Amino acid sequence: MTDASSLLAMLDLEQLDSDLFVAPAGGLGWERTFGGQVVAQALRAACLTVDGPRDVHSLHSYFIRPARPGEALRLHVARTRDGRTFSTRSVTAVQEGKPIFEMIASFHEPEPGESWQAAGVPSVPQPEELPSLQFPWWSEGDRQFEIRPVAAAEGFPISHPFWIRLTAPVGGDPDLNACLLTYLSDIAVVQAARSPHTQARHTLLVSLDHAIWFHRRPRVDEWLLYDMNSVAHIGTRGLAQGSIRTADGTLIASVAQEALLRS
């Protein structure tokens, strides 16, 4: 039986005072902490300082230094603004006394208005028609999320587009779902930033920044189609942009990331 307990534990922050939190150490067993984990934990800290029914509608972040998986993160939140309908929070993640990550997030109280999105939903098979990608470092009982690539894939790197969902229900809490979506949004994005025509063998591939615009409240325990594509690859920097949609094509979020690609 699979569950998302380790992902939920990752977002279980210790609150030292009203604006200071400690995020648990840990990760996927890599030399660097997964970037999506750091962004998700920073967003969780910001959410815990926002009162009322205000959902995150965008975040913009920068990876400054590699995060070490064996060290806990201290998350310092600055309450930049609380207006009538918007709240803004800045978060600095610190490890061993040095900032390793910066994020600014904006929250908006829901208001009635238009409901329109641009066309352009990818024509792809539904997730029920595709096999799941197997992760070698997870046993069946430890699997936290499921990925079904649209293109046949064996191993890594994972290519976009792909279907993704958490393997167990996590409830309808909008803040929790937004943080978990933030975690998932960093999967395979660095590879997507490379020129599709490059023949270079890049030995260093790291995220420089990460931005998300949340258009609707997500449910990460339901199938979501994640599609990222390279926009530009100039010198050693590549930019990827894309979208996260539900199975019926409803746009949930837009994502952009610039990556450093060195041979």
Secondary structure, DSSP 8 states (H G I E B T S, - for coil): ----HHHHHHT--EEEETTEEEE----SSSSS--HHHHHHHHHHHHHTT--SS-EEEEEEEEE-S---TTS-EEEEEEEEEE-SSEEEEEEEEEETTEEEEEEEEEEE----------S-------GGGS-----TT--GGG--EEEEESS---SSS--SSEEEEESS---S-HHHHHHHHHHHTTTTHHHHTS-TT-----SEEEEEEEEEEE-S---TTS-EEEEEEEEEEETTEEEEEEEEEETT--EEEEEEEEEEEE-
